[in-house]
Structures are given as structure tokens and as C-alpha cells.
Amino acid sequence: MLKKYQSIIILFLLFVLVSCKNNEFNPNLYPVSLKDKWGYVDKSGKYVIIPQFSYADYFIDGLALVADENEKFGYINEKGDWIIPATYANASNFSEDLAVVVPENSCIQYINKKGKVVFEIPDAKYAGNFHEGLAKFKTGDKWGFIDKKGNIKIEAQFDAVMDFTDGRAAVFNGLREIHTKKIVGGTWGFIDDKGKLVIDYTYKDVAPFSESLALISTDGIKYGFVNKQGKVIIPELYSEATSFCNGIAAIKVEKLYGFINNEGKVIINPQYDEVVIPEVNKLIAVKKNNKWGYINEEGVMKIPPQFMVATNFIGEIAMVIDSSEKVGLIDGDGKFVATPQFDKVSNKPGYIIYGIGYTFKSVESELNIPPEKIAYKYIYHLFKKHYDEARKLATEKGKETVNFVESEDKKYNRQDEEAELSMTDVNCKIHKDSAAYSYNRDGKLHNLRLVKKGKLWLVDIDKDEYEMDNATISITLGIGN
């Protein structure tokens, strides 16, 4: 059941972090979805913008990232008017007055709130939002940071990075396998805004600094906290923990969760099955006996356990799921301001609810993605029956294959996939402007041919080749072992 709602749950820890950095985040409108169309309701649950978008995000500084019926991204105001037209293949929300966008068949750009291009990063594979005046970017297989004029401030030299918070960014020093050069391990450290390593590569797992403390683990098993100089403030005692927000952090002892303050003192004894770290109004979502409710910072139950899923409060409202398996909105007293009726509340990735689980979303340019990643995305979209998305990654021949798969799915009334795609790379051999990608799925070897059109790799395989289980594609391309 939790997996079914994971996309809903994942969103909300993103806003926990926002709240820790900006306790005034209190949206007027909330994105909700009915029958795959997104709109916005106010704090009373009344529709202000009727469902019409294929994607909708929260309003940040008066603008919200949305996607139209063609899955192109743009930005609207709180009246639902387009301020920046939906012309982008990929885009992020605004952060520090800039957003990352990727026009169709173009490179990564940063725009201002009028939609004007401030600068481009032609060679970047990925780029993130600005945090404390710096944004991460990836070129080749290394990450660095740029400033708000597009100048490289910290050279691309790290195998992975996290955003800057409290003047520090986590950076990863990967350990690579000798022959394949794939990263098979490594350690995390922290740099300052000049790129200087201020906390050495010591940790197998970390989270960004929050309230001057960073969650760390030396062995990947037990977790504690260090300060900005790398001094241990709270020893590695816990099997799981969250970053600090509003002066408290969740910790796991054996199988139960409780809370500590920033001195490491237990303020709420471990007794809950799951928890969500609190936000502005300081109510904490907790799960006990398979039901979610809310406690205050003293551990007093304020909203009795009754929900199948509960989230932290975003402003004055929290999203919950009841036995109807629909999403509703509650206020701080636990009363429904909108009865459970919505299918989703958002699908934007963010921060996992508990445990370290730190992830980030970066805008990705199709122009610079290596062929193996294009191949994987193509397969994933076919698996999930995202036919239009698969066609975008293919030549005309490849599009015909998508058309064939779509027709077969409809012919035999194949339903949407609920399972996760499970496959492993075998190899990807490149010869000039052609590539042969081999992968293992369900114990069988499959292959895809790709060709390079300009800077863009596209899948170029007909339906007969798509169904083949042998390695003839590598042979026909003339690519040796």
C-alpha cells in the first residue's frame, strides 16, 4: 500500500526542507489531480483553477510550474493565466528568481520570471536549481557549480554532489571498478562555497546541512550528526534519522521512531512505526498500529490516528488518505476542508519521508545524454505505456515500433504496468554515430540500435529487431567486443 502512494509521500519532505529554510512558506493554492488532470484548490478546498494540466506544482513567488495537455512545461500565475508559455520539454520551479528549462531539442537554459534567457550551459548534461547563489551542473561524468551569471565557480570534479545549504555542499568521491570504470563505492565529504574540502571524504552516507548540522554515517549502518567544521555533535547511534527542522530530528531505535533536539537529547521516546518531520505549525505526523495521526512537539496527540497516509503540513493544510483511498485536505484541528476526493496531490520528486534517502531532481537535456540512458528511458516509457514519451526518443523507424507496441497493447487490452521495471545493463558499444545497447531483462538478452542525429541519440530499431533476443545488432553495426 505504501508503494502505491510513494509518489504522493515523497513530495512532502521537499517542503519540509523549504520550511526549515523559509518558515513563511504558506501557499494560498494547492495542486490536486482528478482523472489525470491537475488544478488548484484554496485553503477551503474550493477550486480556483479547474483541472486542466497534465502536471502542476506549488506556487513559488507567484508562479507555478505546470504542463499543458501536450506535456510541455510553462508557468502560470494564481489566476491560471500563462505568464511564460508552455514551450519547454523539461523545466524546474523557480528558485532564487531563476528556473532551469530545456526547450525542445535544445540545451539547458536558465530563465528569469519574464521568461527571458539569462544564460545557457551548452555542454551540461544536468543542471539544478540555485541554492545560496550556486547551482550544480554535470558535464561529462563530473559535477560542479555555477553562479547566477553562468560562470563556473567550482570546476566539475566530483562524482556526485548535493545542493548548498548552510554554506556547505556534500560531494562524493567515487571508487571505480578497474575495467568498466563504473562507480562501485566511495565516500562523501563537504566543501565550502569556494570549492575547498572542509570535511574530508569520510562518510558512506550523508544528507545536506540543516540548522548547522548534517546527518552522516561512517559505515552506512548507524547515523549521527556533525557541525560545519566536521566535529561530531551527536554520535552515530541511530539506525535511521532525518535532518533537523525546527530544532528537532526524527531518530530510529531498533524498530521505532522518536525525536531528539539539536543537543542529542531524546525529547519524544521512540514509540512510532513511522514519522514525518514537522513543518511550520509544528504538528508531527506519526504512524502507530497502521494508522496515521498528529502529535505536537511535546508528544501530545492532537489529531488521533485515523488515516491510511498522512503528510506534514504545508502551510495550514495537510494532505491525507482515508479508507476510500482518495486524498483529502485537513486543517490543524484534523477537520476536512476538502473531503477525500482527489487522485493525487503531486508527483514531483523530493525528499524521502524518513531515513537518509536524500535525492534531488535535476533538469536534464536530451542533447547530452549518453546512448545507454536514452535507451533505458525508451524502454521505461514503453514498459509504462508512455507512448508519446517513447516516440520523442526515437527515429521514424523507432516511432513505428512504438506504434506497433501501442496497437498490440490496445489489441489485447493490456493494462497499465504497476510493477517496477527490472533490467540490467550488459554493455553499450559506440561506433562513430551508431550505438548498440544490450540489456538483460527477465533472464533474456535484448538489444537496441541507436543513431546520433546532431548531438541527440535516438533509438533506431524496427519491430522485428525489437522482439529479437539475440546479439545480432552488435554484429550488424560492426562493433567488436
N, C-alpha and C positions, 0 to 999 in steps of 0.2 A: 504493500500500500504506500509506504514512504517513497519508493522509487517512482511511483506514478505521479506523485506530487513534487518530485525533487526540483523540477524547473521552477515551480512556484516558490518553494522554500529557499532555494539558492539566492534568489533576488535580494532577500531582505537583509542579509548580512552586509550587502553592499551599502545599504543605507545606515546600518549601524556605524560603519566607519565614517560615512559622511557626517553623521550626527556627532561623532566624537570630535571631528574637526570643525563642525559648524552646528552648534546646538540650536540654531534658529531655523533649521530646515523644517518647514511645516507647510506642505503643499496644500493648495486650495482644491486641486483636482486629482483624481486617482484613476489610472488606466485600468479598464476592465474589459473582458472579452466575452462575447456571446456568439456561438456558432462561427468561430474563427474570424470574427470582425471585432476590432478594438475601438472603444470610445472612452469617454471620461465622465465620471460622476463627481458631484461635490461631496462635502462632508455629511450631507443629509441623505446621500445615496441617490440623489436626483441626477438624471442625465443632463449634462451641459453640452457635451459634444457627442452626438449619436454614433453608435458603432459603424465604422466605415473604413478603417485602416487594417492592413494586414499585420501591422506591428505598431505598438505605441509605448512610449516611455514616459517617465515623470518629467514635469516641467522644472527646468533649472534656469533661474534668472529670466523667467518669462517665455522661454522657448522649450518645446518638446520635440524630440526626435520621433518621427513616425514614418511608416512606409505605406505607399498607396497600393491599389489593387494589383499593380504590376510589380510589386515588391521593390520599388525604387524609393530611396530614402530622401527625406526633406525635413523641414522644420515648420511647426505651426505655433501661433500664439494661443492664449487661453480662450479665445473666441472661436478657435478652429480655423482661422484664416492662415493660408500658406504665406509664410514670411520668406522662406527660402524654398523654391520649388523642388519637388521630388524628382531629382535627376541623377542621384548617386547610387552606384552599385553597392556601396558599403559606407557606413558612417558611424560616428560616435556622438554621444551627447556633448554639450558644451562644458568645458572646464577651464576656469581662468580665462574666459572670454574667447576661447578658440575651440574649434571642433576638428576632428580628423575625418576626412572624407576621401572616397575613391570614386571619381567619375568613371563611367563605363569605358573599359579598355584604356585606362589612363593610370598615372602613377598616384601615389599618396600625396594629398594636399592638406593644408591647414587653412580654414576659413574663419572669418570673423562673423559677427551676428547679422551682418548685412549680406552675407553670402560671398563676400569678396575674398579672393585667394590672397592670403598673406605670404605664403611661401610653399614650395613643393620639396619633396625628397625623392628625386627620380630613381635613386638606386636602392631605396628601402624596401625590404620585404614586409615588414610590420612596423607599426608606429602606434604609440599610446597617447592618452590624454596628458595634459600638463598638470603637474603637481609640484608646488613650490618653485614654479618657474622653469622646470625641466620636464622633458618628455622622453620616454625610452623609444629607441628605434633599433631595428635589426637590419644589417646589411651583410651579405654573405651568410656566415653562420655565427656571427658575433653581435652582441648588443652594446649600445652606448646611449648617450643622452644628448639632446639638442636643447637650445634655448628658444625663446619665443620669436626670434628672428630667423630661425632655421640654421643657426650656426652650431657646429658640433662643439659642445663644451666638454664632453667626456668621450674619448675615442671608443669606437666599437671594439671591445676587447674581452667581453665577458660571455660565458656560455648561456647565462640567463640572468635576468635582473627583475627586481620589483620596483614599484614606484617610490619616489622620495616622500618620506614622512618624518617630521621632527628633524630635518636636516640630514637624514641618513637614508641610504638605499641598500637593500640586500643584493648581493652579487654572488654568482655561482661560478666556481672553478671546477670544470668537469674533468672526469677521469675517462679517457677514451680507450676503446679496445684497439689493439695494435693494428690489426689487419683491416677491419671495417671502418675504423675511426668513429664508430658510434659511441655516444656517451653512455657509460655503464655505471657511473657513480660520480662522486665528487663531494665537495663541501661548500658551505655558504659562509660569507663574511659580510662586512658592511663598509661602504665608502661614504665620504662626505661629499658636499656639492662641488668640490674641486676634483673629485675622482680619486682622492687619496684613500687607501685602505686603512681605516681606523680601527676596525675589529677584524682580526685575522681569519683566514679560512679555517674554521674550527668545527662548524656545525653541519650535521646531516639534514636538519630541518629548521626552518625559521619562519617567522611572519614579520611584516613591517612594524616599525616602531609606532606605538600609540601611547600617548600620555607619557612619553620619555622612557618607556620600557618596551623591549622586544621579546617576543616569545621565541625560545630557542630549544634545540635538543642536540646534544653531543652525539648520542647513539641512535637517535630516531625512535627511541622507546619511551624515555622519560623526558618531561618538559619542565622548563623553568623560565626565568626572565633575567635579562641583563640591562644595564643602563647604556647610555650613549657612548660611554668610554669602554664598554665591554666588561664592566665589573658585574659579577653575579650578585643580584639583589634578592632573588628568590631562587633557591636551589632547585635542581631538576628532580622533582619528587612525583610529578603527576603523569599519568598515562595519556591524558589529553588536557588541553587548556585552550582558552581563547585569549585574544589580545584584550588589553584593558580598555574600558569605556566607562565614562562617568565614575572613575575611581574603583571599579570592580572588574574582576575577571572570573569566568567560569573555570572550574577545575574538575577533573575526574579522578576519583579514588576508588580503586577496584572497579565496580560496575556502576557507580552512582556519581552524580554531579552535585557540586556545591559551589560556593563562591568565596573568593579571598579579596582582601583590599591590597593596595599597592605596597604594603609592607610585608605581604605574605601571610597575614593573619586571616584565619578562617572566620568569615562573618555569617555564613549560612552553611550549616553542616551538609555534607553530601547525603542526599536522600532522593534525588530525582533521576528518572530514567533518561531524560534528555532536557536540554535547556536552550534558550535563545537569549543572548546577552542583551540587556535593555537599551533603550534609546532615550529620547528627550524626557518623556514623562516618567521614566524610571520604573515602569512595570516590567517584570521579567516573565517571559513565557516559560512554563515548566510542564513537563510531562510526567505523570505518575499513574500507574495502573491503566496504561493505554489511553489516557485522556489528557488533553492539554487545558491548562488554566493559567492564571497570572498571580504572582506574588509581588510584594513591594520589597524594598532593599533590606527590610528587617526580617524578611521571610514570612510575613503575614499573608495568608491567602486573600486576595482581593476579588478575584473572579474565579469561582470554583471550576475545577477540571470538568469539561463537558464537550470539548472539540476534538475532532479527529486530527486536525492540523492547526497550529496557531503560529503566528509570526510576531516579531517585535512591532511595536507601534511606530508608524511613520507619521509624524506629527500627532494628530489627535485620534488617528484611526489605525486599527489593526485588521488584517485580513485573516479569516478563519474558515475552516471547512467543517461542516457538521455531517451528520449521518446521511444526508442527501447527496453527499459527495460534490456539492456545489460550494462556491466561495461566497461568503458574505462579509460585511463590514461591521465592526463593533466599535463602540466608544470606550472611554476609560472606565465606565461602570459595567462593561460587559453587555450592554444593550445593543441590539442590532439596529444600526442606522440604515442598513440595506440588508434585507433578508437574503439568505443563501440562494443565489440565482445565477451567478457568473461561472463561466467555464474556467477562466484563468484570471490572474491579476497581473502577470507579466511573464516574459520568457527571457529576460536579459540575464546573462551570467554575472556572477558576482562572487561573494564570499560564502563558503560553506558554513552551515549553522554552528557546528561545534567541531572540536578538534582543530588541528592546524590548517589543513585543507585550503591553503591560500591559492587562488587562481586569479587571473586577470584577463580582460578582453582587450585585444589589440586589433585595430583596423588592419585589414590585410589587402595588399594589392595583388590581383591575379597576375599582373605583368611579371612579377619577380618570384613567383612560387615555383620551386623545382618540379619536374615532371611527376615524381613519385607522389607528391602531395596533391597535385591536380588529379592524378589517377585515383587516389584514395577518396577525394571529395566526390568524384564522378560516381564511384562505386557506392559510396554512402548515400548519395541522393537517389540513386536507383533503388537501393535497399529500402529507403524510407519513402519511396514513391514520390519524391520531389522532382517530377519530370522536367519542369521548366528550368530548375536549377541545374540539372544534369545537362540539358541541352546547351546551356551557356558555356559549358566546359568542353564542347565537342565541335569537331568539324562537321561539314554537311553529312559525311558518311556516319560519323558518330551520332549525329542527331537522328538519323534514320534508325539507328539501333535503339535509341531511347523511344522513338515512336513505336517500334516493334514491341519492346518490353511493355510499354504502356498499354498497347492494344491487347497483348496477351493477359496482362493483369485484369483488364476490364472484361475480357472474354471469359475468363474463369472466375471472375468475381473475387479476386484476391484482395483481402482486406489490408488495411494499413499495418505495417510492422510495429509491434510493441517491443520486440526483443532488441537487444543491443547488437550492433554489427561486430562480429568477432573474426578478425583476419590478421595475418602477419605478413610483413614484407619478406620476400625472398631476395630479390635484387632489382635494381633499375640500371640498365645499361644504356648509355647515351653514345650516339654516333652522329656527329655533326648536328643536323636539325631533326633527328629521329631518336626516339627512345623506346625501349621495351621494358615494361614494368611487369614483374612476376610477383604473385602473392599466393598465399595458402589460405583457403577457406574451406571449412568442412572436410579437411583432410585431402583436398584436391588442389592441384596446381592450376592456376588461372593466369591469363596474360592479357595485357592491354598494350596496344601500339599508340604512341603519341607523336605528334609532329609539332615543330615550332613555327609559329606564324608571327614574324617580327620578334617581339620579346615574350610572346604568350604561348605557352604549351597548351595543346588541345588534344583530346582523345580522338583517335582516328581509327575506328575499328567497326567492321560491319557485323551484322547479327550472327553470321556463321562463325566468325572468329571469336565473337563474344562468348559463344557456347562451347568453344574448344577447351579441353582440359589438359592439353599438352603444351610443350615449349616451342612450337614451330615459329612463333613470332620472332624470337631471338635469332633463329636461323635465317629467316627471310630478310631480316634487317642487316645481316652480315656482321652481327656483333659477337665477337668471341667471348670465351669465358674469362 
